[in-house]
């Protein structure tokens, strides 16, 4: 069963390759969705996958790439969108 979640990642997550890290992780997991920087310095991730995929993705979002310093990750259930891949958005 596929579910969708919206993650908001806080900390030093812009300018450190975080979006590319998320795109790589999502591709390896087979998760569809997108990632984008927000004006307040956080990163937003929309992801569609199984519960197990989300468990793996969430754990990796909390760690991030080596140059990142993740302080918090908020998550909420989201409406399911039909997407074919995972991309870096705007």
C-alpha positions as CSV (number, residue, x, y, z in Angstrom):
1,X,0.0,0.0,0.0
2,X,1.4,3.4,-1.0
3,X,1.1,6.4,1.3
4,X,2.2,10.0,1.0
5,X,4.0,12.1,3.6
6,X,5.2,15.7,3.7
7,X,8.5,16.2,5.6
8,X,9.9,19.5,6.8
9,X,13.6,19.3,7.7
10,X,15.2,22.0,9.9
11,X,18.8,22.8,10.6
12,X,21.8,23.5,8.3
13,X,20.2,21.8,5.3
14,X,20.7,24.3,2.5
15,X,24.0,24.7,0.6
16,X,25.3,21.3,1.8
17,X,23.9,19.0,-0.9
18,X,20.9,18.0,1.1
19,X,18.4,18.0,-1.8
20,X,20.8,15.9,-4.0
21,X,21.2,13.5,-1.0
22,X,17.4,13.1,-0.7
23,X,17.0,12.6,-4.4
24,X,19.7,9.8,-4.4
25,X,18.2,8.1,-1.3
26,X,14.7,8.3,-2.7
27,X,15.8,6.8,-6.1
28,X,17.5,3.9,-4.3
29,X,14.4,3.2,-2.2
30,X,12.0,3.6,-5.2
31,X,10.2,6.5,-3.6
32,X,8.5,9.0,-5.8
33,X,8.0,12.7,-5.0
34,X,10.1,15.9,-4.8
35,X,12.4,18.0,-2.6
36,X,12.8,21.7,-2.5
37,X,14.4,24.5,-0.4
38,X,12.1,26.9,1.4
39,X,12.7,30.6,2.1
40,X,13.1,30.0,5.9
41,X,16.2,27.8,5.4
42,X,14.3,24.5,5.8
43,X,13.9,21.8,3.2
44,X,10.5,20.3,2.2
45,X,10.2,16.7,1.0
46,X,7.0,15.1,-0.5
47,X,7.3,11.4,-0.8
48,X,5.1,8.5,-1.9
49,X,6.0,4.9,-1.0
50,X,5.3,2.0,1.3
51,X,5.4,2.4,5.1
52,X,8.8,0.6,5.1
53,X,10.1,3.0,2.5
54,X,9.0,5.9,4.7
55,X,10.7,4.4,7.7
56,X,14.0,4.2,5.8
57,X,13.6,7.6,4.2
58,X,12.7,9.2,7.6
59,X,15.8,7.8,9.2
60,X,18.0,9.1,6.4
61,X,16.4,12.5,6.5
62,X,17.3,12.8,10.2
63,X,20.9,12.0,9.4
64,X,21.4,13.9,6.1
65,X,24.7,14.2,4.2
66,X,27.9,14.6,6.1
67,X,27.9,18.5,5.8
68,X,24.3,18.8,7.0
69,X,23.3,19.4,10.6
70,X,19.7,18.3,11.0
71,X,17.9,19.7,14.1
72,X,14.4,18.4,13.5
73,X,12.2,16.7,11.0
74,X,8.4,17.3,11.1
75,X,6.2,14.9,9.2
76,X,2.5,14.8,8.3
77,X,0.3,12.6,6.2
78,X,-0.4,14.0,2.8
79,X,-2.7,13.5,-0.2
80,X,-1.5,10.9,-2.6
81,X,-0.3,12.3,-5.9
82,X,0.5,10.3,-9.0
83,X,4.2,10.9,-9.7
84,X,6.5,8.8,-11.8
85,X,9.9,9.7,-10.2
86,X,11.6,11.7,-7.6
87,X,12.9,15.2,-8.5
88,X,14.4,18.3,-7.2
89,X,11.7,21.0,-7.5
90,X,12.1,24.8,-7.9
